[in-house]
Amino acid sequence: MIKATIITIGDELLIGQVIDTNSAWMAQQLNKAGIPVLRRVAVGDRYQEIWQSLDEESAKADIILLTGGLGPTADDITKPLLCDYFNGKMITHEGALANVTHLFENVFKRPLTPRNIKQAEVPDTCTVLINPRGTAPGMWFEKDGKIFVSMPGVPHEMKGLMEEEVIPQLQKRFSLPYITHRTVITFGIGESMLADKIQDFEEALPAHIKLAYLPNYGIVRLRLTTTGENKENTDQEVDRLSAELQELTKEHLIHHEDEPMEKILARLLVSQNSTVATAESCTGGYISHLLTSIPGSSAFYKGSIIAYSNELKTDLLKVSNQTLRNEGAVSEAVVTAMAEGLLHAVNANYAIAVSGIMGPDGGSPEKPVGSVWIAVGNADKLISRCFHFRFDRAKNIQLTALNALNMLREFIKQQS
Amino acid sequence: MIKATIITIGDELLIGQVIDTNSAWMAQQLNKAGIPVLRRVAVGDRYQEIWQSLDEESAKADIILLTGGLGPTADDITKPLLCDYFNGKMITHEGALANVTHLFENVFKRPLTPRNIKQAEVPDTCTVLINPRGTAPGMWFEKDGKIFVSMPGVPHEMKGLMEEEVIPQLQKRFSLPYITHRTVITFGIGESMLADKIQDFEEALPAHIKLAYLPNYGIVRLRLTTTGENKENTDQEVDRLSAELQELTKEHLIHHEDEPMEKILARLLVSQNSTVATAESCTGGYISHLLTSIPGSSAFYKGSIIAYSNELKTDLLKVSNQTLRNEGAVSEAVVTAMAEGLLHAVNANYAIAVSGIMGPDGGSPEKPVGSVWIAVGNADKLISRCFHFRFDRAKNIQLTALNALNMLREFIKQQS
């Protein structure tokens, strides 16, 4: 089977200044095209180390994809290094130059400098992949039967080159197998209990099908992975196993596809032609952000009142001062009043309201950091629940949002 | 110099199901402790490949940190592999068992199963690092003068082990140098123009100081990195150079520390004892989320009205139907009215209002996808500006938020 390695170049990765999101996206695309990724390697902007990684990775994989180090500044050394590695000499590529000129004249609207023009220089031993989104062209090299493709690290430039050039050309070159995954999502059951529950299923799996557990703070994703020559047969077998797995986990099953909770809820709302609004205190707009990160969210999302201060809880959501004083902002009475106030202020079918203490400060012995009240429901009925998370601020916010979305998902399911 | 490599284990990384955020955090901590990271490698859950990576990476680095593959399920093979690699046999570790028992009894409040108890088994050739946050203990091995530490992949468990065990023990063992970075953040100037501007400075830098450019959609971070024996002298030299760099880039300088825009604005607001609120349409709560991701944000953030639908723009922000009809939701008149309405509804010193078309759908020839109007200001004065972003939905939302926060930062600076 044809295999790939991804090499990411840049000191920023080795000092932790940047999180590498490119590799995950590239790995997904390669997988979809039938090319498994063997390894991912990050190296610094150092000549000797990049060179060595090219030697090492091409000894293991057939395709080596590189990103990074193609900028116009002195710390970008990928291009001269590749020129040496593939015994070339630098030439100005006419197509790349036309692209750079066009970008500066028509898109960036800035004068073209010698440094920009140099971006159109490439080793004469590569095939240029024109990058319409940026000044650094992609470069395709071949050596000893191995393919090396260098791309810029700017995400949308890399993505454009992958989709328009790299993947189509690899598909043309090789006869690739069909790799596919099925993911079943469970919630509220630990990884080890789940493993006990599906032990017989797991042991009976054919050798060519791999089962993986991906636990993540209450959610466990179970992934079946398989490879075959024929799409139809491969899909049929893995769909049958996925159905079996869904049946075995049905008490904890929340979805049969690898989708985030907000998409699962959005799909449910759209299927009912319903809308939602949120009244957020401790999540500070994060639930609203998750829902509006989905294209076309205006079909199911109306808006939110982010009542972070108590003032806004009383002014905009009509929570009474007395309730706030007697019960405290993090209480069942307050989240319920927030949800009610929201449904009065905003014409939506469903409401989500949250109030909690996300940390690091603000906790008390009775209401420690991580305490959260969530209410969900509609004009007829509201349900509420208290949670205690025990992580850092960012994770507590994420978990509050996840559980709030899931509570509404369950509420809607139970109504219908 | 003592050097480290980070090996991350898990098929989910090679199919792109998960983004690796652990490595960046680990690299930061190692750097702070004076240990540069040489490489980061991700490998799948495959015995032979993990084994080979241990051989290869320990030939290059002194310290090999591993995460992942320590769960209680069949796809977790790191522990048995390490047992073989370091010629051990599996024994139950009393401290680890006591920890697992405590967690199930007092924290998870679930029955302890044989599978959980097995989590307390470790190779007898390792030193156990107790993990109070989870069932998988950390394991410290030594071989041929190299140190190998295996940790679980669950972020808060790994972080706890790094902070409480791994870093302190490495600091005790080695006499480590002082590594430090200074980052200067610019906005609104391209990487190549910036490079031209600071070319003399860059060429005159001493050999032991490295300058890196990190461009990211309008922001360019310039990072100076240096290593020394003595903290005071090292800091002095790099602070002097950073000041020089700030002077050279002052027209475009927005900050002299590597902090996200929301923190820069938050610091400014707190220093003035001022507060902000937001009226968001197209960003759907993302600006609010960024501001409330900062601990203690209630000191400067009041709340928001996320008026995603036009209904909410009229009902809650009092934008007139006529303005919406005549000008369209994405217009200077509407964002200005949103900001005014917000300052009436919410008792905050400053307002941010945004309305735009984030895509992929909803664009028109006059207002293509990526068109955004932003207004910022206070009760006395509002300023507004139109932007045209040309990326995907997620990036357009991020850029709108970034520019809105920066517009308010500039507005406040000009007022004072």
Contacts between the chains, C-beta under 8 A, distances in Angstrom:
chain1	res1	chain2	res2	distance
A	11	B	210	7.4
A	11	B	212	5.7
A	11	B	225	7.3
A	12	B	212	6.7
A	12	B	214	5.6
A	12	B	223	7.5
A	13	B	23	7.9
A	13	B	24	7.4
A	13	B	27	7.4
A	13	B	40	6.5
A	14	B	27	5.7
A	14	B	36	7.2
A	14	B	37	4.4
A	14	B	38	7.3
A	14	B	39	7.5
A	14	B	40	6.8
A	15	B	27	5.7
A	15	B	28	6.8
A	15	B	31	5.0
A	15	B	36	8.0
A	15	B	37	7.1
A	15	B	181	6.8
A	15	B	225	7.3
A	16	B	23	7.4
A	16	B	24	4.0
A	16	B	25	6.2
A	16	B	26	7.1
A	16	B	27	3.5
A	16	B	28	3.6
A	16	B	29	7.8
A	16	B	31	6.8
A	16	B	37	7.9
A	17	B	24	7.7
A	17	B	28	7.9
A	17	B	181	7.8
A	17	B	183	7.8
A	17	B	214	6.8
A	17	B	221	7.7
A	17	B	223	7.0
A	17	B	258	6.9
A	18	B	24	6.9
A	18	B	214	6.9
A	19	B	19	6.9
A	19	B	20	7.7
A	19	B	21	5.5
A	19	B	24	4.7
A	20	B	19	7.7
A	20	B	20	6.6
A	20	B	23	7.6
A	20	B	24	7.5
A	21	B	19	5.5
A	23	B	13	7.9
A	23	B	16	7.4
A	23	B	20	7.6
A	23	B	42	7.6
A	24	B	13	7.4
A	24	B	16	4.1
A	24	B	17	7.7
A	24	B	18	6.9
A	24	B	19	4.7
A	24	B	20	7.5
A	25	B	16	6.2
A	26	B	16	7.1
A	27	B	13	7.4
A	27	B	14	5.7
A	27	B	15	5.7
A	27	B	16	3.5
A	28	B	15	6.8
A	28	B	16	3.6
A	28	B	17	7.9
A	29	B	16	7.8
A	31	B	15	5.0
A	31	B	16	6.7
A	36	B	14	7.2
A	36	B	15	8.0
A	37	B	14	4.4
A	37	B	15	7.2
A	37	B	16	7.9
A	38	B	14	7.3
A	38	B	44	7.5
A	38	B	49	7.3
A	39	B	14	7.5
A	39	B	41	6.4
A	39	B	42	6.5
A	39	B	43	5.7
A	39	B	49	7.5
A	39	B	53	7.8
A	40	B	13	6.5
A	40	B	14	6.8
A	40	B	41	7.2
A	40	B	42	4.0
A	41	B	39	6.4
A	41	B	40	7.2
A	41	B	41	5.3
A	41	B	42	7.8
A	42	B	23	7.6
A	42	B	39	6.5
A	42	B	40	4.0
A	42	B	41	7.7
A	43	B	39	5.7
A	44	B	38	7.5
A	45	B	212	7.2
A	49	B	38	7.4
A	49	B	39	7.5
A	53	B	39	7.7
A	56	B	56	7.3
A	71	B	191	5.8
A	71	B	213	6.3
A	71	B	215	6.8
A	72	B	191	6.2
A	72	B	192	4.2
A	72	B	195	6.4
A	73	B	191	6.1
A	73	B	192	7.3
A	73	B	195	4.6
A	73	B	213	4.6
A	74	B	195	7.4
A	74	B	202	6.3
A	74	B	211	7.5
A	75	B	210	7.4
A	75	B	211	6.6
A	75	B	212	4.9
A	75	B	213	6.1
A	76	B	213	7.9
A	107	B	390	7.8
A	108	B	190	7.0
A	110	B	190	6.4
A	110	B	193	7.3
A	113	B	192	6.0
A	113	B	193	6.9
A	113	B	196	6.2
A	115	B	192	4.3
A	115	B	195	6.3
A	115	B	196	6.2
A	116	B	192	5.4
A	154	B	215	7.5
A	155	B	395	7.8
A	156	B	391	5.5
A	156	B	392	6.8
A	156	B	395	6.7
A	181	B	15	6.7
A	181	B	17	7.8
A	183	B	17	7.8
A	190	B	108	7.0
A	190	B	110	6.4
A	191	B	71	5.8
A	191	B	72	6.2
A	191	B	73	6.1
A	192	B	72	4.2
A	192	B	73	7.3
A	192	B	113	6.0
A	192	B	115	4.3
A	192	B	116	5.4
A	192	B	119	8.0
A	193	B	110	7.3
A	193	B	113	6.9
A	195	B	72	6.4
A	195	B	73	4.5
A	195	B	74	7.4
A	195	B	115	6.2
A	196	B	113	6.2
A	196	B	115	6.2
A	202	B	74	6.3
A	210	B	11	7.4
A	210	B	75	7.4
A	211	B	74	7.5
A	211	B	75	6.6
A	212	B	11	5.7
A	212	B	12	6.7
A	212	B	45	7.2
A	212	B	75	4.8
A	213	B	71	6.3
A	213	B	73	4.5
A	213	B	75	6.1
A	213	B	76	7.8
A	214	B	12	5.6
A	214	B	17	6.8
A	214	B	18	7.0
A	215	B	71	6.7
A	215	B	154	7.4
A	221	B	17	7.7
A	223	B	12	7.5
A	223	B	17	7.0
A	225	B	11	7.3
A	225	B	15	7.3
A	258	B	17	6.9
A	278	B	306	7.9
A	280	B	285	7.7
A	283	B	289	7.9
A	283	B	292	7.7
A	284	B	285	8.0
A	284	B	288	5.5
A	284	B	289	5.7
A	284	B	291	7.0
A	284	B	292	2.6
A	284	B	293	7.4
A	284	B	297	7.1
A	284	B	301	7.5
A	285	B	280	7.7
A	285	B	284	8.0
A	285	B	285	3.1
A	285	B	286	7.0
A	285	B	287	7.5
A	285	B	288	3.2
A	285	B	289	4.4
A	285	B	292	6.6
A	285	B	304	6.0
A	285	B	306	6.6
A	286	B	285	7.0
A	286	B	289	4.6
A	286	B	292	7.7
A	287	B	285	7.5
A	288	B	284	5.4
A	288	B	285	3.1
A	288	B	288	7.6
A	288	B	289	7.9
A	288	B	306	5.0
A	288	B	308	8.0
A	289	B	283	7.8
A	289	B	284	5.7
A	289	B	285	4.4
A	289	B	286	4.6
A	289	B	288	7.9
A	289	B	289	4.8
A	291	B	284	7.0
A	292	B	283	7.7
A	292	B	284	2.6
A	292	B	285	6.6
A	292	B	286	7.7
A	292	B	306	7.9
A	292	B	308	6.4
A	292	B	397	7.8
A	293	B	284	7.4
A	293	B	393	7.2
A	293	B	394	6.5
A	293	B	397	7.1
A	295	B	359	7.3
A	295	B	360	5.5
A	295	B	361	6.7
A	295	B	393	5.8
A	296	B	361	6.6
A	297	B	284	7.0
A	297	B	308	7.4
A	298	B	308	6.2
A	298	B	309	6.6
A	301	B	284	7.5
A	301	B	308	5.7
A	302	B	308	6.3
A	302	B	309	5.0
A	302	B	311	7.1
A	302	B	312	6.4
A	303	B	305	7.3
A	303	B	306	4.9
A	303	B	307	5.1
A	303	B	308	4.4
A	303	B	309	5.7
A	303	B	311	7.9
A	303	B	312	4.0
A	303	B	316	7.6
A	304	B	285	6.0
A	304	B	304	7.5
A	304	B	305	7.7
A	304	B	306	3.9
A	304	B	308	7.8
A	305	B	303	7.3
A	305	B	304	7.7
A	305	B	305	6.1
A	305	B	306	7.5
A	305	B	316	7.5
A	306	B	278	7.9
A	306	B	285	6.6
A	306	B	288	5.0
A	306	B	292	7.9
A	306	B	303	4.8
A	306	B	304	3.9
A	306	B	305	7.5
A	306	B	306	6.6
A	307	B	303	5.2
A	308	B	288	8.0
A	308	B	292	6.4
A	308	B	297	7.4
A	308	B	298	6.3
A	308	B	301	5.7
A	308	B	302	6.3
A	308	B	303	4.4
A	308	B	304	7.8
A	309	B	298	6.6
A	309	B	302	4.9
A	309	B	303	5.7
A	311	B	302	7.1
A	311	B	303	7.9
A	311	B	346	8.0
A	311	B	347	6.3
A	312	B	302	6.4
A	312	B	303	4.0
A	312	B	346	6.3
A	315	B	345	7.2
A	315	B	346	7.6
A	316	B	303	7.6
A	316	B	305	7.5
A	316	B	316	7.5
A	316	B	345	6.7
A	316	B	346	7.8
A	345	B	315	7.3
A	345	B	316	6.7
A	346	B	311	8.0
A	346	B	312	6.3
A	346	B	315	7.6
A	346	B	316	7.8
A	347	B	311	6.3
A	359	B	295	7.3
A	360	B	295	5.5
A	361	B	295	6.7
A	361	B	296	6.6
A	390	B	107	7.8
A	391	B	156	5.5
A	392	B	156	6.8
A	393	B	293	7.3
A	393	B	295	5.9
A	394	B	293	6.5
A	395	B	155	7.8
A	395	B	156	6.7
A	397	B	292	7.9
A	397	B	293	7.2
